[in-house]
Amino acid sequence: MRMVEGLERYAVVSCHVERPLDDRVWAAFERLLARRPGGFAITALIRPPHAGSGEDAELWLDRARRAAELGPLGHHTHWGGPTQARPVAPGDAAETVRKEAAWLRAHALEPRYFCGGGWYLDEPVAETLASLGYVDCSATTFRQDYLAPGAPRLQLPGPRRVRLPSGAELLELPATHSVGMLGRGLLRLRGLVHVHFHDWELADRRRATAIASLLRVLGLLRHPLSADELAHRGARAAEISWAEATIAS
């Protein structure tokens, strides 16, 4: 498959922001966003307040707006609640995404990126993301050991334009490394790097220091890209059909 020319020299960083109302976690994450270790504008893929959870929506909005000031903003859905990323039972996962996106836009937030909790992605969700104009980061270049064989997800070797059954196109920017994978393979990197981490990892001071240090070294080994810059370059990526990309039970 055709690769996007020149991307092997670049890296991008995103964070799954799952505990934005935890003061300690948020303070550490906000500091990291502002400092931009390694020169990276970190994409905040933020989980909206879960319906019925009692989470403080006004505080959430304040923090989401702050994240949008400091870097690209994305939408991260946890279908089963704050601590349960993937859907817990068959249901309309796509409708949850639509409702959350409508709520975000009603509050003047316009996230451009999306990542499904637990890397979940099925056809109705993908079609919904395309209709919303999102760029998706739910794909990975690797398999997650904790997922059952056939669990709905996408695995791609790099940025791809996925042609959906409806004919719509969804741009995928797959994650290539967790923080642990980056640390173990820092001196053996090949191709474009898209490293992801979670905001709650920053609550551990040693972990937070390690993340910042790894990003600083990564910034020496790869040219930092923002998600916006990668999406612009990814518009020239090879096209793949949904049937070729998806792994579903």
N, C-alpha and C positions, 0 to 999 in steps of 0.2 A: 504493500500500500504506500501511496505517496505521503511523505512526511512534510510538515510545514518547514520550509527552508530556513535554516539558521537557528531554530529554537533549541538545539542541543546546547547552546551556550548560555541559556537563561534559566531563571528560577522564579517561582512565585510562591507565596505563603498565604494560607487561609487558616482560620480558627473557627471551630464549632463552639459558638457561645451559648452554652446550655444553662449556665447559672448566673445570668446577668443581674439578678436581684440579691445575690450574696455579696455583701459589701466588701469582704476581704478579696474575693475572687475578682470582683469588678475593679477594685483599685489596682490590683496587680495587672489586669488586662489593659486598663486605660493607660497605665504607665508604659507598658510594652508598645501599645499602638503609637503613643506620642514619641517614643524614643526611636522607633523604626530601626531595630538592630540589623546590621548588614545592609541598610538602605532599603528594606522591604516595607512597602505599604501593605499591611496585613489586611486581608479581606475578613470582615466580621460576618460570619454566617450565623445569624442570631435567631434563637428560638423565641417565638412570640409567647405571651402569657397563655397558659392552657385554660380552656373553658372549664369553669367550675373549680379551679384549683385555689381560688382566693389570692392569686398573685397580684401585686400592686401594678396596675396598668400604667398609671401616671409616672411612677418611678421608672418603669420599663421604658416608656417613651422617651423620657429624659436621657436615659443611657443609650438607647438606640440612636437618638439624634446626635449624641456626642460621638458615637462610633462612626456615624456617617460623616462627621466633620474630619475625622482622623484617617479615613481610608475608605475603600469600596465597601458597600453594604450588601449583605445577602440574607436570605430567608432560609431558616433551618427548621424543618418540621419534626417534632416528636409526636407520633400518632397516639401513643399510649399514655402520654402524660410526661411530666418533667423528668422522670427517671426511666421511662420506657420508650425507647427510640422507634422501634419498628411497630407496625400495627399488631395488636394483640389478637385480633380475630378478623375474619373476612368482613369487609365493609367498604365504604366509599372513601378510600384514602384520598382520591382526587378532590372530593368535595371539601375535605378538611383543608387542603392546600388552597382551594378557591376562596374559602371563607377567611382564612388567615391573610391571604393576599389582599382581599377586599378591605379587611380591617386595617392593615398597614397603610393602604392607599387613602383610606378615609382619614387617617391621621398624618397625611402629608409625608409619608415615608415611601420611597420608591426603590426598594432593593432591586438590583439587576441580576443577582446570582441566587442559586438555590442548591441546597444539598439535603437529601432525604436522611432522616435519622436512621442510623444503622445501615446506611448506604442503600436504603430501600428505594426501588424504582420499578413501577410496572407501567403497562401501556397507557391506561387512563391518566396516571399521574404525569407521564411524559407528554401526552397530548395537552394536558392542562398547562404545564410549564411553557410549552411552545405558544399556546394561546395568550399567555401572560407576558410573553416577550422575554422570559428568563433565559439566562445562560446557566446550564446545569453543571454542577460539580459532584454529582452523585456517583459517577463512574470512578473506578480505580483501575490501576494497571496490574493489580495483584488480587489474590483471593484472600478473604478474611477467614481465618481458621475457625472462628466461632460460629459462622453461619452454616446452616445445614446445606447439604448438597441440593442444588436446584432452587435455593432461596432467591426470590426476585432481586436482581441486581444487574449492573452493567460492568463489563470488564473490557477495556480498550487499551491499545498500546500507546496512545497519545491523543491530543485534541482531534476530534472528529465531528463532522456535521452528520447527525443521525437523521435519516429520512424516515419519518413516522408513517404508519399505515394510512393516515389521513392525507398524506402528501406534505404535511408541515415539516419544517426543519428545526431540529433542536441541537444547538452547539454544546458539545460536551468538553469539559476541561478536566480530565481525570486526575485524581490525586495519585502521586507516585510513591510517597514516603510518609509514614508516621514519623514522629520525633525519634522513636527508638530505631526505626529502620535507617533514618538519616545518620544517627550516631554510629551505627554499626557499619554503614557503607560510605561514610563521608569521603574516603580516599579512593573509592571505586565507582564514583558517579558516572552514569552514562546517559546522555540525552537530557531533555527537558526535565527539570525537577519541580514538582508541585508538592510541597510538604504541608501537612495539616497537623494541627494539635487541638486540644480542648482547653477552654478557659480554666476549668477546675484544676488542670495540671499546675497552674501558676500559684495555687494556694500553698504548695510546697516550695519553700524558698530555694532549696537546692535544685529542684526540678525547674523552677523559673530561671535560675541562673544558668542551668545547662541549656535550656531552650534559647535564651538570649545569646549564649556563647556559640551554639551551633549555627544560629542564623548569621552571626557576624562572620564566622568562617565560611559559611555557604556564600555570603556576599562577596567573598574574595575569590571563590571558585567559579561562580556563575554571575552573570549580569542580572541584577534584580529587575523584575518586571512587576507591574501592578496587574491585578486581574483585568482591568480595563484594557491595558496594553496587550495582554495575552489574548483576550477575546477579539481584539481588532486583528491580530495576526492569525488567530484561529479561524477567522472567516474564510481563509484560503485553504483550510484543512481538507483532507480527503473526505468524500461522502461514503457513508455506510448505511445499510438498511437496518431498520429496527430488528428484523429477524436475525440478522448477522450479529448484532451487538448484544442483545438481551440474553440473560440467563435466568430462566423462570421455571418454577415447578409446574 
